[in-house]
Amino acid sequence: MLSDYTVQNYKDTRSGFGEAMVELGKTNDEVVALCADLTGSLKLDAFEKEFPDRFIQCGISEANMIGIAAGLTIGGKIPFASTFANFGTGRVYDQIRQSVAYSKKNVKICCSHAGLTLGEDGATHQILEDIGLMQMLPGFIVINPCDFNQTKAATLAIANVEGPVYLRFGRPKWPNFTPESQEFVIGKAVHMNEGTDVSLFCTGHMVWKSIEACMQLAEQGISVDLINIHTIKPLDEESVLQSVMKTSCAVVAEEHQTIGGLGSRIAQTLGAKFPVPIEFVAVKDTFGESGTPDQLLSKYGLDSIDVVNAVHKVISRKDRKSTRLNSSH
């Protein structure tokens, strides 16, 4: 199955959002785009040009943008509020909680430049806590697609679901490897490779890093059950449990803090329903810094080799656990 995922080209995921917004503008008159002085960065230039009457430039006033978006839903509009992930979650969390989540407004918060791969802008612009912040809000859907094609499909899909959504994507050009015509089902994981030795759950940019790791591990004779968790909330618990019941151990890879992200969500599920050894490939309780995306992923332990090492570690823990259980009998 890994052979089905080859690099078609390199595209930034934010451009997938921009292309989808133009398509939505043509097919749904209720779609409105809002931006906080970052139209070019969010790839909304084409939408603004084609639908100027449905584009609202809010300026550097993210809290006001969220308030406007919430108000637009009362008139039946579907607002897509967009900015950098740091500004669209952390800076305006109170407004999101009070004006959107609490009243279940149909607002789509779509944020670029998430995680370390924002790169040279450094720690003040990077955010590694946003998945945790947003998935704690009652009723919020949280989506973190892996490439250009999946981001475009996700953007189109969230326009058809009622209620608040957080869509997270990135800045750098990244391998584009999922099908162009894919069906995006909110809340349903994508099983990318069948395996029996370890379950590898990944999201966002770390899906490609996990594919690279799987190829290395296959050469070492390790069979990986690879699952792309593009929807973090609601989590596809059925797919998670089916996989670990087969492999008896898990690794989670994400471009986020270890605390509060996909790893925490999967650990919570497994702890309650099927405890197994689990390892986390994520940022370990620290802020980022300036650097290229590749430099930062390497320094903070989010490269394919880090996934490989985590797999070896968790399989070793599984084997020791099995040995202890057998000796106790």
C-alpha positions in Angstrom: 0.0 0.0 0.0 2.9 2.4 0.6 3.6 2.2 -3.1 0.3 4.0 -3.7 1.7 7.1 -2.0 4.5 8.6 -4.2 5.4 12.3 -4.5 3.5 13.9 -7.3 5.0 17.4 -6.7 5.8 19.7 -3.8 3.1 22.2 -2.8 2.4 24.1 0.4 -0.8 23.0 2.1 -2.0 26.6 2.5 -2.3 26.7 -1.3 -4.7 23.8 -1.1 -6.9 25.9 1.1 -6.7 28.8 -1.3 -7.7 26.7 -4.3 -10.6 25.2 -2.4 -11.9 28.5 -1.3 -12.2 29.7 -4.9 -14.2 26.5 -5.7 -16.4 27.0 -2.8 -17.0 30.6 -3.8 -18.3 29.4 -7.2 -20.6 26.7 -5.8 -21.9 28.2 -2.6 -23.1 31.8 -2.4 -23.1 31.7 1.4 -19.4 31.2 1.8 -17.6 34.3 3.0 -13.8 34.7 3.5 -12.3 36.8 6.3 -8.6 37.5 6.8 -6.5 39.4 9.3 -4.1 41.3 7.0 -2.5 38.1 5.7 -4.4 37.6 2.4 -1.3 36.6 0.4 0.0 34.3 3.1 -3.3 32.5 3.3 -3.6 32.3 -0.5 -6.9 34.1 -0.6 -5.9 36.6 -3.3 -7.9 34.7 -6.0 -11.0 34.6 -3.8 -10.8 38.3 -3.0 -10.4 39.1 -6.7 -13.3 36.9 -7.9 -15.7 37.5 -5.0 -14.9 41.0 -3.5 -18.3 41.3 -2.1 -17.8 38.2 0.0 -14.3 39.0 1.2 -13.7 40.9 4.5 -10.3 42.3 5.3 -10.3 42.7 9.0 -6.8 44.0 9.4 -4.6 43.1 12.3 -7.6 42.6 14.6 -8.1 38.8 15.0 -10.5 39.1 17.9 -12.7 41.4 15.9 -12.5 38.9 12.9 -13.8 36.1 15.1 -16.7 38.3 16.3 -17.6 39.3 12.8 -17.5 35.6 11.7 -19.8 34.6 14.5 -22.2 37.4 13.6 -22.3 36.4 9.9 -23.6 33.0 10.8 -26.8 34.5 12.3 -27.7 35.6 8.7 -27.0 32.1 7.3 -23.5 32.8 6.0 -20.6 30.3 6.2 -17.6 32.3 7.3 -14.1 31.1 6.8 -11.9 33.1 9.2 -8.2 32.8 8.4 -4.8 33.9 9.7 -1.7 32.3 11.2 -2.4 29.5 13.6 -0.8 31.3 16.5 -2.9 34.4 16.0 -6.1 32.5 15.1 -6.1 30.3 18.2 -3.9 31.4 21.1 -4.4 35.2 20.6 -8.2 35.0 20.3 -9.1 32.0 22.5 -11.5 33.9 24.6 -13.4 35.1 21.6 -13.5 31.6 20.1 -14.8 30.1 23.3 -17.4 32.7 24.1 -18.6 33.7 20.6 -18.2 30.6 18.6 -17.9 27.4 20.7 -20.4 28.2 23.4 -23.2 29.1 21.0 -22.2 26.5 18.4 -21.8 29.0 15.6 -21.1 27.7 12.1 -17.6 29.3 11.9 -14.7 27.7 10.1 -11.4 28.8 11.6 -8.7 28.0 9.0 -5.1 28.6 10.1 -1.8 28.4 8.2 1.8 28.5 9.5 1.2 25.9 12.2 3.9 24.0 14.0 7.7 24.3 13.7 7.7 24.3 9.9 6.7 27.9 9.9 10.5 28.1 10.1 12.5 31.3 10.2 9.8 33.5 11.8 10.7 31.7 15.1 9.0 30.9 18.4 6.8 34.0 18.6 5.0 33.0 15.4 5.1 29.2 15.7 2.4 27.5 17.7 2.7 23.9 19.1 -0.3 24.1 21.4 -3.2 24.8 19.0 -4.5 21.3 18.6 -4.8 21.0 22.4 -6.5 24.4 22.7 -9.1 23.7 20.0 -9.9 20.1 20.8 -10.8 21.0 24.4 -13.6 23.3 23.2 -16.9 21.4 23.3 -18.4 20.8 19.9 -15.3 21.8 17.9 -14.1 19.6 15.0 -10.3 19.7 14.6 -8.7 18.7 11.3 -5.0 18.6 10.4 -4.4 17.4 6.8 -1.2 16.1 5.5 -0.6 17.6 2.0 -1.9 20.0 -0.6 -4.5 17.6 -2.0 -5.9 16.6 1.4 -6.0 20.2 2.6 -8.1 21.1 -0.5 -10.4 18.2 0.1 -10.8 19.0 3.8 -11.6 22.7 3.0 -14.3 21.6 0.6 -15.7 19.1 3.2 -16.0 21.4 6.1 -18.3 23.8 4.2 -20.9 21.0 4.3 -20.8 20.3 8.0 -22.8 22.4 10.5 -20.9 23.8 13.5 -17.5 25.1 14.4 -14.4 23.7 12.8 -10.6 24.3 13.2 -8.6 23.5 10.1 -4.8 23.6 10.5 -2.3 23.6 7.8 1.3 24.8 7.0 3.6 27.2 5.2 6.4 25.2 3.5 6.3 23.4 0.2 5.8 19.8 1.1 5.5 16.4 -0.7 2.0 16.1 -2.3 1.2 12.4 -2.3 -2.4 11.7 -1.6 -4.9 11.3 -4.5 -6.2 14.5 -6.2 -9.8 13.1 -6.3 -9.9 11.7 -2.8 -13.0 11.6 -0.7 -12.5 13.4 2.6 -14.6 11.9 5.3 -14.5 13.9 8.5 -13.8 11.7 11.5 -12.6 8.7 9.4 -8.9 7.8 9.5 -7.0 6.7 6.3 -5.3 3.3 6.5 -2.2 3.8 4.4 -0.3 0.5 5.0 -1.2 -2.9 6.5 1.2 -4.1 9.2 1.4 -6.4 12.2 4.4 -5.3 14.3 3.5 -1.7 15.3 0.7 0.8 14.9 2.0 4.2 13.6 -0.6 7.0 13.9 0.4 10.3 12.3 -1.1 13.6 11.3 -0.2 16.7 9.2 3.3 17.1 7.9 4.4 14.1 10.0 2.4 11.7 7.7 5.1 12.0 5.0 7.9 11.6 7.6 6.1 8.5 8.8 5.9 7.1 5.2 9.7 7.6 4.9 10.1 5.8 8.3 7.9 2.9 7.1 10.1 2.4 4.1 13.2 2.3 6.2 11.5 -0.1 8.7 10.3 -2.4 5.9 14.0 -2.8 4.9 14.7 -3.9 8.4 11.9 -6.5 8.4 9.5 -4.5 10.6 5.8 -4.5 9.5 4.1 -1.1 10.2 0.3 -0.5 10.4 0.3 3.1 9.2 -2.8 5.3 9.8 -3.2 8.9 8.8 -5.4 10.6 11.5 -6.4 13.8 9.6 -9.4 14.4 12.0 -8.1 14.6 15.5 -11.6 15.4 16.9 -13.8 13.5 16.5 -11.1 10.8 16.7 -11.7 7.6 14.7 -11.4 5.4 17.8 -12.6 2.3 16.0 -9.6 2.4 13.6 -7.2 3.1 16.4 -8.4 0.1 18.5 -8.6 -2.2 15.5 -5.0 -1.5 14.7 -3.5 -1.8 18.2 -5.5 -5.0 18.9 -3.5 -6.4 16.0 0.0 -5.0 16.8 -0.1 -4.5 20.7 2.0 -1.3 20.6 1.8 2.2 19.1 3.7 5.3 18.0 2.1 8.7 17.5 3.9 11.3 15.3 2.7 14.9 15.2 4.1 18.5 14.7 2.8 19.6 18.1 3.6 19.5 21.8 3.6 16.0 23.2 1.1 17.3 25.8 -2.4 17.9 24.5 -2.2 16.8 20.9 -3.1 13.7 19.0 -0.8 11.6 21.2 -2.6 12.6 24.3 -6.0 11.8 22.6 -4.8 8.3 21.5 -3.2 7.6 24.8 -6.5 8.5 26.6 -8.4 6.2 24.3 -6.0 3.2 24.7 -5.6 3.8 28.4 -9.4 3.4 28.8 -10.0 0.6 26.4 -6.9 -1.3 25.4 -3.7 -0.4 27.2 -0.5 -1.0 25.2 3.0 0.4 25.2 3.1 3.8 23.3 5.8 6.2 22.2 5.4 9.8 21.1 7.3 11.7 18.3 6.5 15.3 19.1 7.9 18.4 20.6 8.8 17.8 24.2 7.6 20.7 26.3 9.6 23.5 24.7 9.2 26.4 22.4 10.7 26.4 18.9 13.2 28.8 17.3 14.2 30.3 14.0 15.5 27.9 11.3 14.5 26.1 8.1 11.7 23.6 8.5 14.1 20.6 8.0 16.5 22.0 10.5 13.8 22.5 13.1 12.2 19.1 12.5 15.6 17.4 13.0 16.6 19.4 16.1 13.3 18.9 17.9 13.1 15.2 17.1 10.4 15.1 14.4 12.4 13.6 11.5 11.8 10.2 9.9 14.8 8.7 11.9 13.0 9.8 15.1 10.0 7.8 14.0 12.2 4.8 13.3 13.8 5.0 16.7 10.4 5.3 18.4 9.2 2.2 16.6 12.2 0.2 17.8 11.8 1.5 21.3 8.1 0.6 21.5 8.5 -2.9 20.0 11.3 -3.5 22.6 8.9 -2.5 25.3 6.2 -4.7 23.9 8.6 -7.7 23.8 9.6 -7.1 27.4 6.0 -6.9 28.5 5.2 -10.1 26.7 8.2 -11.8 28.3 7.0 -10.7 31.8 3.5 -11.9 31.1 4.7 -15.3 29.9 7.1 -15.8 32.8 4.3 -14.9 35.3 2.3 -17.8 34.0 
